[in-house]
Amino acid sequence: MYEECGNAGDFMELTKKYVVDKEYGEIWGPHGKTIVHEWGHLRWGLFDEYVTEGYNHFYAASVGGVEPTRCSAKVAGHMKRTDNEEPCQLIPETGIYEPECVFVSDDEKNEATGSYMFEQFLSEVTEFCHSDPLGDPLSYHNREAPNEHNSVCGGQSAWDVMNKHQDFANGANPPRAVGSTVPNFVLLQESNSTRIVVVLDVSGSMQGQPIRRVNQATTRFIRNAMFSATSVGVVTFSTRASIEHPVVSVSTEAVRNGLIAAVPTSTDGSTCIGCGLLKGIQALEDVGPPQGGVILLVTDGEENRDPRIRDVIPDLLSKEVIVATIAYSRDADPLLQSLALQTGGQSFFSGSRDSVALDNAFTAILEATYASKGVKLSSEDKTISGWQTYTNHVYVDSSVGENTTFSVSWINGHRPRVAVETPLGLVITEGSTMFDVTSDTITIEIPGKAMPGRWAYNITNNGYYDQDITTIVTSNPPNDNEPIKVTAKVSTVSLQYSSSQPTALKVFASVRKGYLPVIGAVVKVVIEKPPLGQGQELTLLDNGAGADVKKNDGIYSRYFFNFSANGRYGVSVRVDNTQGDAGYAVTNRARNRAPPLDPSDTRFTNGDNVQREPLEKFQRMTTGGVFEVQGVPSGGISTRDMLPPSRVDDLAMVAVSYADATVTLSWTALGDDFDQGGPAHYVEIRFSRHFDQLADDFHGSASVNHSQVLQGNLTSPPEPGSVQTIVILVPDRGDNVTFVFAVRMCDEADNCGHPSNIVAANLEYIPEPVYVNDTVTWAIVGSVLGVAALAAILVLIYCKVLKPRATKPAIVSPQTASANDNPSFVHHV
C-alpha cells in the first residue's frame, strides 16, 4: 500500500502455495474471510487492527487497567507468553505486560462480531468495526487500541473510512437481503502474447530533433526490449493516419528489422490524434479481437483536426483497448492524461530534448504490459564538449546479467568513440563482435550472462562542437531469478494549486526483489518543472514519517510542493546502492497480510525480528509518470509560509517511572514544511486522563509546559528524520492513574500539523516481576526457605520443650493476590 488511510492499494497477492495448499492456506482461517481482510486493504484503504511491527500487544486503558490490543474490545481470549510457559506479568518500566506476552483469542468463548481487520478467522466475526453508538456493541470500534489502523486513520473506525468511499458514500449500496453468497468467478489468464501498436505523431511540429529522438527510442523499444511472444505494429498520424507496419509477432531478427524500418523519419501536416487512435484500433482488429491490446501514443502537440480524442474514447472503451500516452512536449494535448486514465493506461511526459525521459516511458509501458522482463540499470543525457571524453560506470548485479546492453545515441556531430570495460579489465571497442553501429546509435550487447560488478564506459566526442549523447544500460534477469525492480508513481495526476491552503502531492517509489522489500537504498527523484524544464531533486525516504506510511516496507516516499508554473511535471526515479548498504527484508512475521490463527506461531508472529539480507551494489532507473498543475500564480507561488510540518503518526510511549512520576515519549522529528526543510520550530504536547477528551478536543486538553520537561526540549526539535525523545513530569500517580498524550509539530509561522496518534501511560505502582526460572530468584527463594525452615525448628523446640502448654493456632485465611484483572479477558496460560 502506497498511500494514506482511505486510498486504495496497488495489488493483492494470493501466493500459489496459499491457493493450492489447503492446509497452509487455513493457517489464516477460512479463505473467504482472509480475502475480505485483504480486500479491505486493497479497495478501501484500511489498515491492520491486529498488532504489527512497532505497536504493543497491550495498552493502559484510560478507564484503568491494562487491555489487549484488539477490535472490538469484546473479543474473548487470554494472555500467553511466546517464549515459555510462565505467566505474563506487568513490568514497571512500561506499565504494561512484557513484550513476550501476546493476546490469544478464544474462538469457543468469543461472541464479538468485529472485526475483519483484527482477526478475521474468528467464527463469530462477520463485521468491520463501526463507531455508531446505536449499532452492534460486539463490533464497536476500539479507538484506544494502539494499532496501525488507529494510528494512520486518526482513530476512525473501519466503517468511518469505508463510508467515505464511492462504494458506500451518499447512501450507495445500502444493506439488502442477499439470496446467495455463492461467488461467480471470472477466470483471467495471462495471454501468451502482448499486442502493442505504436502510434506516432509525424505532424510538422515533430520536425528535426523530436522525430529523431522518437525514432531512436522506438528503435530501442523494438530491438532490445521485446519478448518473442510480443506482437507489434506501427501507425503514424498527421493530417491522416496510416498503418506503416501491421501487427506481427516479433519472432525473428528479420521481423525486428522490418518493424524498425517502418519507424518514421520524416514529418508533415496537421495533428489528428483521433485518426491515429482509430487506425490503432484497426491494426489490432486486423489480427483478431482488440480486447486487451495496447496503443502506445506519442505526440508533441494539440489536436487540430477531427475526429478528436473525445470522439474516439467510446470506441476505445467498448472494445477494451488500453491507451498509454507520452506527451512529448509541454504543448502536447491536455487530454492525454485523461485518455490514459479512462482506458486503464499510464501517462508520461518527456521534454522534446529529453531522450532519457522518453526512453524511460517506453520501458515503463513495456513493464506494465508484461511485454518485457528487461531491467533498466542506468540512463542519462549528457552534453560532451568537443574532443572531450566522458567517463562513467554502472553496476551489474547477479539478479540480472542476461542480454546486458549498452546503447549510445547522438543527435548531432560525428559518431563518438565508445569503449566499455568489464569488471576484469577487458576493454570492448569498435570492431568487436559485440558492437552494432547504425547512423546514430551504437549498441554493445554482452553475450551470455554479464559478470556482476563495476562496468565502466568511455564516450569521446570526435568533433569540435558540443555533442548531445544519450546512454542507456539494460539487462535481463536469468530465468530462475527474481530481479531487483523499481516502480514509481505520484499520488495524483491532476492538482489545483491553492494560494490559501497547503498544496502538495506525494511521490512514491517501490523497490523490491520479487515481493520482498529492499530497504536501505538511496532513492532519488527528479521533478522536471515548467516552463523551462529545470529539475528539482528530492531524496525519497522509507522511515515511516511524513509522506511515508510504513517504515522499512520498501516503499520510499516524499512530499513535493515547490511548483514553478502551470503545466506538466515529469517524474524520474533513480535507485542507487553503490555504497552497498541496502538489503532485502526477510522476517519471521507476516508483513502486510492477515493475521494467522495462532499469534505465537514463530513462522508468522509480528515481532520486530527484521532480518536484512545484504545486496550487491546495484543501480536502477524508472519513470514516475506525469502530473499536471493548474492555478499557480503567474509570478510563482507565494513566499509566505503556509506549509505546516507533517502529522506525527509514530508517537510512542517508551517508558514510565512510578518513582519519578515521569513518562518518556518519542517520535520521528519532521521538517518545517511537511517532511522537508529545517527542523520544526516547536512541539506542542497535550495530555488528559481521558482518551475521548484528548481525541475529541486536543486544543481543550492540558498542555505540557516547560517546567514539566525533565529531558529534551519543546522549542528545539532535532533534524528531520531523527528520533525526538522527551521525559515529562506528570501531576499524579497511583492506582488507576492513566494519562494519554498526543503531539503536533509547528513552524515559526505557527503552522501546525495535525495531532498525532494517541499513546497511554500507566502510572500505577508495579513491583518488579518475579520469574520462577530465574537463577537469582531461586537463590533468594532458597535463602528465604532456609531461614523459614530454621525459624520453624526453633518454634517447634519452643512449643515442645520450653512452652508449658500448647494452644490451638488461629486459622489464617490466605490473602488473594491482586492480578489486575480486566473483566473482558482472562489472564492465564
BABA-346910 format. One record per residue (C-alpha): residue in one letter; y, z, x. Coordinates in steps of 0.2 Angstrom, whole numbers, plus 5000, padded with zeros to 4 digits. Each point is the difference from the previous one (the first is absolute). Layout:
BEGIN
aYZX
...
end
This chain:
BEGIN
m500050005000
y501749955007
e501350074989
e500550154991
c499550084983
g499849884986
n499949845010
a498349915000
g498949995015
d499449845009
f498150014998
m498550104995
e498549995011
l498350034993
t498949995016
k498349904999
k499150165003
y500950094986
v499549864988
v498249975005
d499450175005
k499950104984
e499750175009
y501449985012
g501249944986
e499650164990
i500750115014
w501649974991
g499350024982
p499849874987
h500649835006
g501149984984
k501050165003
t500249965018
i500749834996
v501250084988
h500650125014
e500349855011
w500849904987
g501350144998
h500549975018
l500049814999
r500849974983
w501150144996
g500550075017
l499250174998
f499550115015
d498550125003
e500150174991
y498550075011
v500350075017
t500449865013
e500650025018
g501550115003
y499850104983
n499250174998
h498550044989
f500850154993
y501850054996
a501050164995
a500349984981
s501850054994
v499250114987
g499050095013
g498449985009
v499249865010
e499449854991
p499049845005
t500849845001
r499449904984
c500649914985
s499950064987
a500050195004
k498650024987
v498749925011
a498650135003
g499250045017
h499950125014
m500450015019
k498949955014
r500250005019
t499549845008
d499550075017
n498950154995
e499450114985
e501250145002
p501250034986
c501849935000
q501450125004
l501850004999
i500949995017
p501750095003
e500749855011
t500149884985
g499750114985
i498649894993
y498249985004
e499349945017
p500149815003
e498150005001
c500050044981
v499949874987
f499950004981
v498449944993
s500149954981
d498650054989
d499549864988
e498950114989
k501450134996
n501449885001
e500949954983
a501649925008
t500349824995
g501249965014
s500249925011
y499349835006
m501150025015
f499350175005
e498149994998
q499549864989
f498250035001
l500050164990
s499149974983
e501450064989
v501449915009
t500649864989
e501950015002
f501449985012
c501150165002
h501550004988
s501550114998
d500150014981
p500050184995
l499349954983
g498649905008
d498350055006
p500150165010
l498449965009
s500949855008
y501750075002
h500949965017
n500050135013
r501649965009
e499950155012
a498449935008
p500449945018
n499349835000
e500549825004
h500449954982
n501250154997
s500849975017
v500349824999
c500449994981
g501150155000
g498950114989
q499849874986
s498349994991
a498949855001
w500549954982
d501950035004
v499849865013
m498949894990
n501150004985
k501449925010
h498849855004
q500149844990
d498250044994
f500650154990
a502050005000
n500949984984
g498450044990
a498949865007
n498250024998
p500050164989
p498350094997
r498849914988
a498250014995
v498949905012
g498449934992
s499249985017
t500350045018
v498749885007
p501049905013
n500149815001
f499849945018
v500849845007
l499049965016
l501249935013
q499249935016
e500949945015
s500149815000
n499149915014
s501649905004
t501850034999
r501149854993
i501850005007
v501249864997
v501550005012
v501549944990
l501449965012
d501949964997
v500549845009
s501749984992
g501549965010
s500550185004
m498450025010
q500549875013
g500050045018
q499350175006
p499450074983
i498849864997
r499450015019
r499750184998
v499149984984
n498949875007
q499550115015
a499650154989
t499049894988
t499149925014
r499550175007
f499550064983
i498849854998
r499450005018
n499750185005
a499950114984
m498749914988
f498250054996
s498949844998
a499850054982
t501949994997
s500649844991
v501849945003
g501149874993
v501849955004
v501449964988
t501849955003
f501550004989
s501849955000
t500749894986
r498149974995
a498450085006
s498449925007
i498350055006
e500049965019
h498250065002
p498850054986
v499150175000
v498649995012
s498850125008
v500650045018
s498249975007
t500349895015
e501249975014
a500349824992
v500550084984
r501250125009
n500849865009
g500249904984
l500950154991
i501150025015
a500549825000
a500550024982
v501350145004
p501749924998
t501249975014
s501449914990
t501250054986
d501149924986
g500550034982
s500450144988
t499050164996
c498849994985
i499050165003
g499249984983
c499349835005
g499250075015
l499250144990
l499349884987
k499349895014
g499250155007
i499150044984
q499449824999
a499350015018
l499050154995
e499449924984
d499449845009
v498750115008
g499550114986
p500750144989
p501750065007
q499650184996
g500250115015
g500849865011
v501550045010
i501649915002
l500950045016
l501849944997
v501349985014
t501849964996
d501750025007
g501249964985
e500350024982
e499249894988
n501249864993
r498849894990
d498950024985
p498750064997
r500650185005
i498950155006
r500350084983
d499249844991
v498550015011
i499650184999
p499049994984
d498949875007
l499750115015
l499650154990
s498849914987
k499049925014
e500050165011
v500749925015
i500750125013
v501749955009
a500550085016
t501849965005
i500949995017
a501949994999
y500549905015
s501850055000
r501250114992
d500549864988
a498249984993
d499950014981
p500250184994
l498549984988
l498749995014
q499650185000
s499950014981
l498849845001
a498850095012
l500150174990
q499649924984
t498549905006
g499350135011
g500549935017
q501150075014
s501749955005
f500749995018
f501649965008
s500449915017
g501649945007
s500149825004
r500050035018
d498750145000
s498249935004
v499250175001
a500550064983
l499449834993
d498350015009
n499850184995
a500249954982
f498749865002
t498850135008
a500350134986
i499649884987
l498449955008
e499550185001
a500450044982
t499049854994
y498550045012
a500249835008
s500050075017
k499350155010
g501249965014
v501150155007
k501749975006
l500250105016
s501849945005
s501349884996
e501849985006
d501549885001
k500849995017
t501449905007
i499749965019
s501449955011
g499949845010
w498750005014
q499650194996
t498350074997
y499650134987
t498650125002
n499150114987
h498350064996
v498950054985
y498550114999
v498349944993
d499050144993
s498150004997
s500249994981
v500549825002
g499849875014
e499149854992
n501049844999
t501550085009
t501449885001
f501749995008
s501249884992
v501749955008
s501249894990
w501749935004
i501449914990
n501149935014
g499849955018
h498649955011
r498250074999
p500050175008
r498850055013
v498850144993
a498750115009
v498950134993
e499250145011
t498450094995
p499750185003
l499049965015
g501449905008
l499349824996
v501549894996
i499849864987
t501249855002
e500349834994
g498549895004
s498850134995
t498849964986
m500750144990
f501749914999
d500549894985
v501749915001
t500949914987
s501849944999
d500750184996
t498650125001
i498850075014
t498550084994
i498850105011
e498450054992
i498950135009
p498149954998
g498850134994
k500650184999
a501650045010
m499850155012
p500950154993
g501550055010
r501849945006
w500349814998
a501649945008
y500949844997
n501449915009
i501149874992
t501249895011
n501449904993
n499949835010
g501849954995
y501850045003
y500450064982
d499450154991
q498449974991
d499450094984
i498250055002
t498850074987
t498450095006
i498650064989
v498450085005
t498550024987
s498250055001
n498550024989
p498950154998
p498149985004
n498949994985
d499450185002
n501750085003
e501350074989
p501749955008
i501650105001
k501149934987
v501850034993
t500749964983
a501850034995
k501050004984
v501750074993
s500150114985
t501049874990
v500449815002
s501650024990
l501450135002
q501750034992
y501150095011
s501150144993
s501650065007
s499950174990
q498250065004
p498849995015
t499149835001
a498549975011
l498349935001
k498450045010
v499149905013
f498150035002
a498849945013
s498150044998
v499050005017
r498250014998
k498349965008
g499049954986
y500450144987
l500350135013
p501850055003
v500849975018
i501150145004
g501250035015
a500549815002
v501849955003
v500549904985
k501749914999
v500849904987
v501449875002
i501149964985
e500849845001
k501750024990
p501249884993
p501249915002
l499649965019
g498250055001
q500450155012
g498550125001
q499950194998
e498550095008
l499250154992
t498550105006
l498850044986
l499350174999
d498350084994
n500650185000
g499950044981
a501950024999
g501449904993
a499449834994
d498250045006
v498950084986
k498550065010
k499950045019
n498749915010
d499449884987
g500349855010
i501549954989
y501650005010
s501650014989
r501950005001
y501649994990
f501149855002
f501850014993
n501249915012
f500449854990
s501149875007
a500349884986
n499349924985
g498549895002
r498250005008
y499450125012
g498449955011
v498850145006
s498949985015
v498950145007
r499350035018
v498750125004
d499850065018
n498750115009
t500449945018
q500250195004
g498250034994
d500450154989
a499349934983
g498350034993
y499249984984
a499650154989
v498350064997
t499850164990
n498750114992
r501050004983
a500349884986
r501649915003
n500949934985
r498550014988
a499250114986
p499450175005
p498150025002
l499050124989
d499850135014
p501650035009
s499150095014
d498949855004
t500549975018
r499949814998
f501550004988
t500950165001
n501949995001
g500450105015
d501249955014
n498649945011
v500849835005
q499249925014
r500849855009
e499049875009
p501149935013
l500449815000
e500349885014
k501749935003
f500449874986
q501549914992
r500249934982
m501349904990
t500349964982
t501349974987
g500550124986
g500749864989
v501749994993
f501250104989
e501649954992
v501650114998
q501449974988
g501650104997
v500550035018
p501950005001
s500749855010
g500850125013
g498350085003
i499350174994
s501250154999
t500150115015
r500150154989
d498450115002
m499049994984
l498350015007
p499150174999
p498650065010
s498349964993
r499050134989
v498950125010
d498349994993
d499050095013
l500750184999
a498750125005
m499850195000
v499450035017
a499950195001
v500550164991
s500250185007
y499950154988
a500650115015
d501649905003
a500249944982
t500249825007
v499449834995
t499949855012
l500349834994
s499949835008
w500349824996
t500349835008
a501949985004
l500849854993
g501549895005
d501850004994
d499749844990
f498350014992
d498850005015
q501249935013
g501650045009
g500350175009
p499450174994
a500550054982
h501550125000
y499250154991
v498650074990
e500050084983
i498650114996
r499850084983
f498750134994
s499450094984
r498750124994
h499649874987
f499349835003
d500749924984
q501850075003
l500049925017
a499249844994
d501249984985
d501650075007
f500149985019
h501950025001
g499950164989
s498750085011
a500450125014
s500649925017
v499450065017
n501550055010
h500350015018
s499650195001
q498349974993
v499549885014
l499250095014
q499449845010
g500749824999
n501649944993
l500649944983
t501549905008
s499249925015
p498449904995
p499049925014
e499849815003
p499349904986
g498150005001
s499850165008
v499350164992
q501350134994
t499550184998
i501050144993
v499550194998
i500850084984
l500250184996
v499550024982
p500850144988
d498450084994
r498150025004
g498550094992
d498749984986
n500349844990
v501549955010
t500049815002
f501549895005
v500149814998
f501149895012
a500749835000
v501249915012
r501149855001
m501049925014
c501849954999
d501249905011
e501850045006
a500749914984
d498950124989
n498849864995
c498450104997
g498349944997
h498950054986
p499250175000
s498350015009
n498350044994
i499950194996
v498950125011
a499650184995
a499850165011
n499050154996
l500950165006
e498750134995
y499250125013
i498449925006
p498950105013
e499249915014
p498349924994
v498450085006
y498649875005
v498250075000
n499449885013
d501550045012
t499450095016
v501550115001
t499850054982
w498250045003
a500550115015
i501350094989
v498750024986
g498750065012
s501250135007
v500550064983
l498250014994
g499650105016
v501450134997
a499450014981
a498250035006
l500650145011
a501150084987
a498549994988
i498950095012
l501350145002
v500250024982
l498150014998
i499950145013
y501450094991
c499249984983
k498350055006
v500350135013
l501850074999
k500449994982
p499350144990
r499849914983
a499949824996
t501149924986
k499749854990
p501249865007
a501249924988
i499649824994
v501349895007
s500349834991
p500049855012
q501849935001
t500149814995
a500849905013
s501449884994
a499549825001
n501649934995
d499149914987
n500849864989
p499249994982
s499949815002
f498749995013
v498650105007
h500050065019
h498349995006
v498849905011
end
